[in-house]
Amino acid sequence: MNTILITGATGNLGRAVVASLSAKGFKIKATARTLAKAVFPAGVETIRFDYQEPATFAPAMSGAEGLFLLAPPLDSDAPAKLNPLIDRAKALGVRHVVFISALGVDAVEQAPLRQIERRLMAAGVNYTILRPNFFMENFSTGFLAPMVKKGAIWLAAGDGKTSFISVADIAEVAVSAFQKGLFGKAYNLTGPEALDHATAASILSKVIGKPIGYHPLTEEAMLQGMRESGLPEGAVRYIGVLYGAVRAGYTAAVTKDVETVTGKRPRTFEAFVRENATVWR
């Protein structure tokens, strides 16, 4: 398999997948809604793509044997956007779809990402489903980064633990799925340890050399703050469900699937913080 189309290529995970596949010699077609803002390594083809414009589907997938499929973040309407693309991929002869889902959605049939999983499994195309836990990069370049820089993490996570995973490790699994043809498989991807946010804050404090605190909020307070920041209501409710799962202990599971697929143990949260320490200084 030579040419892979990468959706969500301008995000944290998408960029990591582009870099990993490029390093392995794959030909990459990286998608972006606005081409002028898309900057990728030399040799990576950039093509315009928008889930809400089906006319962009066929040109983007032309010549692609593989599809890395990533839903828009926090989108409860994701099935309406991705399911037509799955059907089009089948019709256009795409040989392998690697879909990024989320840890635990296979236990919730009404979850949007689970609905997409079901459509993919029934589509008649070779697939691999990857279900990662919360990204470590949320702390460095995601929504938690401004909080860390200010010295305080405010979340309705309670004392629930999460087996955070880096997008670099997820990308390595995706590359292995394409290389090895891991058809009909689903993998639950986690880091090697489960941490509560107080412990994560303590590790950040130790490594970057400044105090970082964790301040648990009520769900109502967290969601209201997100509304006031301008986040759409659908995304606000989605986040509420996610952190409800954290408080209930559903994100604390630790698996060996990263190591099983890649042969390498995923990085610890402390190793990730050390790799990215300059981001917060």
WODAFEN-V87196 format. One record per backbone hydrogen bond with DSSP energy under -0.5 kcal/mol. NH is the residue of the N-H (numbers start at 1). CO is the residue of the C=O. E is the energy in kcal/mol with one decimal. If there is no record, write none. Layout:
# WODAFEN-V87196
NH;CO;E
NH;CO;E
This chain:
# WODAFEN-V87196
4;2;-0.5
4;27;-2.6
5;66;-2.6
6;4;-0.5
6;29;-3.0
7;5;-0.6
7;68;-2.3
9;6;-0.6
11;8;-1.5
14;8;-0.6
15;11;-2.7
16;12;-1.6
17;13;-2.4
18;14;-2.6
19;15;-2.5
20;16;-2.3
21;17;-2.8
22;18;-2.4
23;19;-2.0
24;20;-1.0
25;22;-1.6
26;21;-2.1
27;2;-3.1
29;4;-2.6
30;28;-0.5
30;45;-3.5
31;6;-2.3
32;47;-1.5
35;33;-0.5
37;34;-1.3
38;35;-1.5
39;37;-0.7
44;41;-1.8
45;28;-2.1
45;43;-0.6
47;30;-2.5
49;32;-1.7
53;50;-2.2
56;53;-2.7
57;54;-1.5
58;54;-0.6
59;55;-0.5
60;56;-1.6
61;57;-2.3
62;58;-1.2
64;61;-2.3
65;3;-2.0
66;3;-1.9
67;96;-2.5
68;5;-3.1
69;67;-0.7
69;98;-3.0
70;68;-0.6
71;100;-0.6
75;72;-1.0
76;74;-0.7
78;75;-1.5
80;77;-0.8
81;77;-0.8
81;78;-0.9
82;78;-2.9
83;79;-2.3
85;81;-0.6
86;82;-2.3
87;83;-2.1
88;84;-2.1
89;85;-2.6
90;86;-2.1
91;87;-2.0
92;88;-2.1
93;90;-1.2
94;89;-2.5
95;65;-2.0
96;65;-1.4
97;126;-2.4
98;67;-2.8
99;97;-0.6
99;128;-2.7
100;69;-2.6
101;99;-0.8
101;130;-3.5
103;132;-2.3
105;102;-1.8
107;104;-1.8
108;105;-1.9
111;108;-1.8
115;111;-2.1
116;112;-1.6
117;113;-2.3
118;114;-2.5
119;115;-2.0
120;116;-2.7
121;117;-2.7
122;118;-1.4
123;119;-0.5
123;120;-1.1
125;120;-0.6
126;95;-0.6
128;97;-2.2
129;185;-2.7
130;99;-2.9
130;128;-0.5
131;187;-3.3
132;130;-0.6
133;189;-1.7
136;165;-2.3
138;135;-1.2
139;136;-2.2
140;136;-0.5
141;137;-2.8
142;137;-1.6
144;138;-1.6
145;138;-0.8
145;142;-1.3
148;144;-2.4
149;145;-2.3
150;146;-1.3
151;147;-0.8
151;148;-1.1
152;147;-2.1
153;213;-3.3
154;152;-0.6
155;153;-0.6
155;215;-1.2
157;155;-0.7
160;157;-1.9
162;195;-2.6
163;251;-2.1
164;162;-1.5
165;134;-2.1
169;166;-0.7
170;166;-1.7
171;167;-2.8
172;168;-1.5
173;169;-1.6
174;170;-2.3
175;171;-2.5
176;172;-2.1
177;173;-2.3
178;174;-1.9
179;175;-2.9
180;176;-3.1
181;177;-1.0
182;177;-1.7
183;181;-2.4
184;127;-2.3
185;127;-0.8
185;182;-0.9
187;129;-2.6
189;131;-1.7
189;187;-0.7
190;188;-0.5
191;163;-1.6
195;162;-2.4
197;160;-0.5
200;196;-2.2
201;197;-2.3
202;198;-1.9
203;199;-2.3
204;200;-2.3
205;201;-2.5
206;202;-2.3
207;203;-2.4
208;204;-2.6
209;205;-1.4
210;205;-0.7
213;151;-2.1
215;153;-3.4
216;214;-0.5
217;155;-2.8
222;218;-2.3
223;219;-2.7
224;220;-2.2
225;221;-2.0
226;222;-1.7
227;223;-2.2
228;224;-2.4
229;225;-1.1
230;227;-1.6
231;226;-2.1
236;232;-2.2
237;233;-2.5
238;234;-1.8
239;235;-2.4
240;236;-2.0
241;237;-1.9
242;238;-2.1
243;239;-2.6
244;240;-1.5
245;241;-1.8
246;242;-1.5
247;243;-2.2
248;244;-1.7
249;246;-1.5
250;245;-2.2
251;245;-0.6
252;249;-1.1
257;188;-0.5
260;256;-2.5
261;257;-2.2
262;258;-2.8
263;259;-2.2
272;268;-2.1
273;269;-2.5
274;270;-2.4
275;271;-2.2
276;272;-1.4
277;274;-0.8
279;276;-2.1
280;277;-1.2
281;277;-0.5
281;278;-0.6
